[in-house]
Amino acid sequence: MPFIMPIKELRHTSKISELAHREQEPIFITKNGYNDLVVMSSELYDSFVKTMKIDRAIYEAEKEVANGAESIEAAVVFEELKRKHFD
Protein backbone atom coordinates (compact mmCIF):
# COMPACT_ATOMS: atom_id res chain seq x y z
CA MET A 1 0.00 0.00 0.00
CA PRO A 2 1.52 3.35 -0.96
CA PHE A 3 2.35 5.96 1.63
CA ILE A 4 0.81 9.34 0.82
CA MET A 5 1.42 12.50 2.83
CA PRO A 6 0.58 16.16 2.37
CA ILE A 7 3.53 18.48 1.77
CA LYS A 8 3.13 20.09 5.21
CA GLU A 9 4.38 16.78 6.71
CA LEU A 10 7.84 17.51 5.29
CA ARG A 11 8.43 19.50 8.48
CA HIS A 12 8.77 16.14 10.25
CA THR A 13 11.90 15.00 8.47
CA SER A 14 12.97 12.48 11.12
CA LYS A 15 9.56 10.80 11.02
CA ILE A 16 9.63 10.60 7.21
CA SER A 17 13.20 9.28 7.22
CA GLU A 18 12.31 6.60 9.75
CA LEU A 19 9.26 5.55 7.72
CA ALA A 20 11.22 5.45 4.46
CA HIS A 21 13.96 3.26 5.95
CA ARG A 22 11.60 1.00 7.88
CA GLU A 23 9.12 0.34 5.07
CA GLN A 24 11.49 0.49 2.07
CA GLU A 25 8.65 1.94 -0.01
CA PRO A 26 8.33 5.31 -1.76
CA ILE A 27 6.45 8.04 0.09
CA PHE A 28 4.29 10.17 -2.20
CA ILE A 29 4.04 13.81 -1.17
CA THR A 30 1.00 15.73 -2.35
CA LYS A 31 0.53 19.45 -2.83
CA ASN A 32 -3.00 20.80 -3.12
CA GLY A 33 -4.23 17.21 -3.52
CA TYR A 34 -1.93 16.36 -6.43
CA ASN A 35 1.26 14.30 -6.59
CA ASP A 36 4.26 16.58 -6.22
CA LEU A 37 7.26 14.66 -4.85
CA VAL A 38 8.43 11.16 -4.05
CA VAL A 39 10.69 10.51 -1.08
CA MET A 40 12.53 7.23 -0.52
CA SER A 41 15.52 5.82 1.30
CA SER A 42 18.83 5.85 -0.53
CA GLU A 43 18.88 2.03 -0.40
CA LEU A 44 15.54 1.84 -2.18
CA TYR A 45 16.70 4.41 -4.73
CA ASP A 46 19.86 2.37 -5.43
CA SER A 47 17.70 -0.72 -5.92
CA PHE A 48 15.45 1.15 -8.38
CA VAL A 49 18.46 2.40 -10.34
CA LYS A 50 19.94 -1.10 -10.53
CA THR A 51 16.63 -2.53 -11.76
CA MET A 52 16.28 0.30 -14.29
CA LYS A 53 19.77 -0.43 -15.70
CA ILE A 54 18.95 -4.11 -16.08
CA ASP A 55 15.60 -3.31 -17.71
CA ARG A 56 17.30 -0.88 -20.10
CA ALA A 57 19.90 -3.49 -21.08
CA ILE A 58 17.18 -6.08 -21.75
CA TYR A 59 15.19 -3.55 -23.79
CA GLU A 60 18.25 -2.63 -25.87
CA ALA A 61 19.05 -6.31 -26.51
CA GLU A 62 15.47 -7.04 -27.56
CA LYS A 63 15.52 -4.03 -29.88
CA GLU A 64 18.76 -5.23 -31.49
CA VAL A 65 17.31 -8.70 -32.11
CA ALA A 66 14.11 -7.16 -33.51
CA ASN A 67 16.29 -5.13 -35.91
CA GLY A 68 18.01 -8.26 -37.20
CA ALA A 69 20.97 -8.74 -34.88
CA GLU A 70 22.11 -12.32 -34.56
CA SER A 71 21.55 -13.88 -31.16
CA ILE A 72 24.30 -15.88 -29.46
CA GLU A 73 23.79 -18.93 -27.26
CA ALA A 74 24.28 -18.17 -23.58
CA ALA A 75 26.82 -21.00 -23.20
CA VAL A 76 29.00 -19.41 -25.89
CA VAL A 77 28.80 -15.98 -24.24
CA PHE A 78 29.69 -17.38 -20.81
CA GLU A 79 32.62 -19.30 -22.24
CA GLU A 80 33.95 -16.17 -23.94
CA LEU A 81 33.56 -14.16 -20.73
CA LYS A 82 35.29 -16.88 -18.73
CA ARG A 83 38.24 -16.91 -21.14
CA LYS A 84 38.44 -13.11 -21.21
CA HIS A 85 38.26 -12.52 -17.46
CA PHE A 86 39.51 -15.68 -15.75
CA ASP A 87 42.12 -17.30 -18.01
ABEGO torsion letter per residue (X at the ends): XBBBBBAAAAABAAAAAAAAAAAGBBBBBBBGGBBABBBBBAAAAAAAAAAAAAAAAAAAAAAAAAAGBBBBBAAAAAAAAAAAAAX
